[in-house]
Amino acid sequence: MPDTVSSRPRRMEGKIAFVAGAASGIGRATALLLAHEGAAVCCADLQADRAAATAALIESSGGRATAAPLDVSVEASWQEALDQACTTFGRLDALVNSAGISFGRPLTDMTLDEWRRVMAVNLDGVFLGTKHAVLALRRTGGGSIVHISSASGLKSAPGASAYSASKAAVCMFVKAAAKECLQNGDKIRINTVCPAGVKTPLWHDMPFFRDLVERTGSEEAAFQELSRSDPQGRFAEPEEIAQAVLYLVSDESLYVTGTDLVIDGGYTA
């Protein structure tokens, strides 16, 4: 009897994918998974050297990859990186935007510059990436766009007003953009994935997490402390979120657009 797992067709065979935020965390896990499933991947990130390391790992495993520097808050940066991907591989079939920043501060202590920085990366980046990916996907004849939003865009938390607002806006922007593509006759699907707690380097940007690591003695102990409030008693691994992204960029989800795929262990239930 044939091995049905190893003998099945790869789910992204022949596809070209662009992954923003590919240097680490969910973006890196997604780039590696899409390549494993047959996609050629452009790994893009503000940390260009680490994006290049992700691309090198794909190539060392027999896949096809390239790397590009990308500041998601700058329109010209999106244009250059997407142009590079299309020039290298000939077209674009999927955009996955995992780039983002986390931020927590009481609203009365927050500066306008801090607020604007969160919106520039988490929301402007989604607008710019969608705009230029749609233009590229139209030339291909269609495709899929997936943005990583957050369960924090669906369920609020004190101290996270800027972050929650940016992620909630991402969800509504995606719904409107998805309907616009349908109205225009574009065969372009746009969706979000909304994780809750995930073990990614994004936590290192949070002062309270660094304090927690110091108090508990290790990063793993800090995650265990935080996950006590999680319905499953743990945080997700980046690879678990990547599996959801794979579904949305593959042809298995051709009837799915304008939706929020919530991967949160029951947090928002």
C-alpha positions in Angstrom: 0.0 0.0 0.0 1.5 3.4 -0.9 2.3 5.9 1.8 -0.5 8.4 1.3 1.3 11.2 3.1 4.6 11.0 1.2 3.0 10.3 -2.1 0.4 13.1 -2.1 1.1 16.2 -4.3 2.8 19.1 -2.6 0.2 21.7 -1.9 2.2 24.7 -3.3 3.9 22.9 -6.2 4.9 25.5 -8.9 3.6 28.5 -6.9 5.5 31.7 -6.2 5.2 33.1 -2.7 6.4 36.3 -1.1 6.7 36.2 2.7 7.1 39.5 4.6 8.5 39.1 8.1 10.5 36.0 7.1 13.4 36.6 9.4 11.8 35.0 12.4 8.7 33.7 14.1 5.5 33.0 12.1 7.0 34.5 8.9 10.1 32.3 9.0 8.0 29.2 9.8 5.6 30.0 7.0 8.4 30.5 4.4 10.0 27.2 5.4 6.6 25.4 5.2 5.6 26.9 1.8 9.0 25.9 0.4 8.6 22.4 1.8 5.2 22.2 0.0 6.8 23.2 -3.3 6.7 27.0 -3.5 9.5 29.2 -4.6 9.7 31.8 -1.8 10.9 35.4 -1.6 11.9 36.0 2.0 11.6 39.6 2.9 12.3 41.5 6.1 13.7 44.7 7.6 16.4 42.4 9.1 17.7 41.6 5.6 20.5 39.3 6.9 18.1 37.1 8.8 15.7 37.0 5.8 18.7 35.9 3.7 19.4 33.2 6.3 15.9 31.8 5.9 16.3 31.8 2.1 19.6 30.0 2.5 18.0 27.3 4.7 15.4 26.7 2.0 18.0 26.4 -0.7 20.1 24.1 1.4 17.1 21.8 1.6 16.7 21.7 -2.1 14.1 24.5 -2.5 14.1 27.8 -4.4 14.3 31.0 -2.6 15.6 34.6 -2.7 15.7 37.3 -0.1 14.9 41.0 -0.2 15.1 43.9 2.3 11.7 45.3 3.2 10.4 48.1 5.4 6.7 47.5 5.3 5.9 51.1 6.3 7.6 52.5 3.1 5.8 52.2 -0.2 8.9 52.2 -2.4 10.3 49.3 -0.3 7.3 47.2 -1.1 7.5 48.0 -4.8 11.2 47.1 -5.0 10.9 43.9 -3.0 7.8 42.6 -5.0 9.5 43.7 -8.3 12.5 41.7 -7.3 10.4 38.6 -6.5 8.5 38.9 -9.8 11.8 39.4 -11.8 13.5 36.5 -10.1 10.6 34.0 -10.4 8.5 35.4 -13.2 5.3 36.1 -11.4 3.5 36.1 -8.0 0.9 33.7 -6.7 0.7 34.5 -3.0 1.6 37.2 -0.4 1.9 36.4 3.2 2.5 39.4 5.4 3.7 38.4 8.9 5.6 41.6 9.6 4.5 43.6 12.6 5.4 45.1 15.9 3.9 44.6 19.4 3.5 47.4 21.8 1.9 47.9 25.2 1.6 51.1 27.2 -1.2 52.8 29.1 -3.0 55.2 26.8 -2.3 58.3 29.0 1.4 57.5 28.9 1.6 56.8 25.1 3.0 59.5 22.8 1.5 60.3 19.5 4.7 59.2 17.8 4.4 55.7 19.5 0.8 55.4 18.3 1.8 56.4 14.8 4.7 53.9 14.7 2.4 51.0 15.6 -0.1 52.1 12.9 2.7 52.6 10.3 4.0 49.1 10.6 0.8 47.1 11.5 -1.7 48.9 9.4 0.1 51.0 6.7 2.1 47.9 5.9 -1.0 45.9 5.3 -2.5 48.6 3.0 0.8 49.0 1.0 1.4 45.2 0.8 -2.1 44.6 -0.4 -2.1 47.4 -2.9 1.0 46.3 -4.6 0.4 42.5 -4.3 -3.0 43.0 -6.0 -1.3 44.7 -8.9 1.2 41.9 -9.2 -1.5 39.2 -8.8 -3.6 40.7 -11.5 -0.8 40.1 -13.9 -0.6 36.5 -12.8 -4.4 36.0 -13.2 -5.2 35.7 -9.5 -3.8 34.4 -6.2 -4.0 34.7 -2.4 -3.0 37.3 0.2 -2.8 36.5 3.9 -2.1 39.0 6.6 -1.3 38.0 10.2 -3.6 39.9 12.4 -4.2 38.9 16.0 -6.8 37.7 18.5 -6.0 41.1 20.2 -7.9 42.7 17.3 -11.0 40.7 18.3 -10.7 40.8 22.1 -9.3 43.8 23.9 -6.8 44.0 26.7 -5.8 46.9 29.0 -2.5 48.5 27.9 -2.8 47.3 24.3 -5.0 50.0 22.9 -2.7 50.9 20.0 -1.9 47.2 19.1 -5.5 46.1 19.4 -6.7 49.0 17.3 -4.2 48.3 14.6 -5.1 44.6 14.4 -8.8 45.2 14.5 -8.3 47.7 11.6 -6.4 45.0 9.7 -9.3 42.6 9.9 -11.9 45.2 8.6 -9.5 46.4 5.9 -9.1 42.9 4.6 -12.8 42.3 4.4 -13.3 45.5 2.4 -10.4 44.7 0.1 -11.6 41.2 -0.4 -15.0 42.4 -1.5 -13.4 45.0 -3.7 -11.4 42.3 -5.5 -14.6 40.3 -6.0 -16.4 43.3 -7.3 -13.6 44.0 -9.8 -13.6 40.4 -11.0 -10.1 39.8 -9.7 -9.5 36.1 -8.8 -7.7 37.3 -5.7 -8.6 36.1 -2.2 -7.6 38.1 0.9 -7.8 36.7 4.4 -6.4 37.1 7.9 -5.0 34.7 10.4 -5.6 35.8 14.0 -3.4 34.0 16.5 -3.4 34.5 20.3 -0.2 33.8 22.2 2.6 32.4 20.0 6.2 31.8 20.9 7.9 34.4 18.7 10.7 36.9 19.2 8.1 39.7 19.1 7.7 39.2 22.8 11.3 40.4 23.3 10.2 43.9 22.3 8.0 44.0 25.4 9.6 45.4 28.6 7.3 43.4 30.8 8.3 40.1 29.1 12.0 40.9 29.5 11.4 41.6 33.2 9.4 38.3 33.4 12.4 36.4 31.8 14.7 37.9 34.4 12.3 37.0 37.3 11.6 33.5 36.2 15.1 32.7 35.0 14.4 31.7 31.4 12.4 32.5 28.3 10.6 29.1 28.5 9.6 29.8 32.1 8.3 33.2 31.2 6.1 31.7 28.4 4.9 29.1 30.9 4.0 31.9 33.3 2.1 33.8 30.6 0.3 30.7 29.3 -1.4 30.1 32.6 -4.2 32.3 31.4 -4.5 30.5 28.1 -7.4 28.1 27.8 -5.1 25.3 26.7 -2.4 26.2 29.2 0.2 26.8 26.5 1.2 29.2 23.7 1.2 28.1 20.1 4.3 27.3 18.1 4.9 29.4 15.0 4.6 26.2 12.9 1.0 25.8 14.0 0.1 29.2 12.7 2.0 28.5 9.4 -0.2 25.5 8.8 -3.3 27.8 8.8 -1.5 30.2 6.4 -0.7 27.3 4.1 -4.4 26.4 3.9 -5.3 29.9 3.0 -2.7 30.4 0.3 -3.2 26.9 -1.3 -5.9 26.0 -3.8 -7.7 24.1 -1.0 -9.3 27.4 0.1 -10.5 28.8 -3.2 -13.9 29.6 -1.7 -12.5 31.4 1.3 -12.1 35.2 1.2 -12.6 38.1 3.5 -12.5 35.9 6.6 -10.6 35.9 9.9 -9.2 32.5 10.6 -8.8 32.5 14.4 -6.1 30.2 15.8 -6.2 31.0 19.5 -6.8 27.8 21.5 -10.2 29.1 22.6 -9.1 32.5 23.8 -11.8 34.5 22.1 -14.5 31.8 22.4 
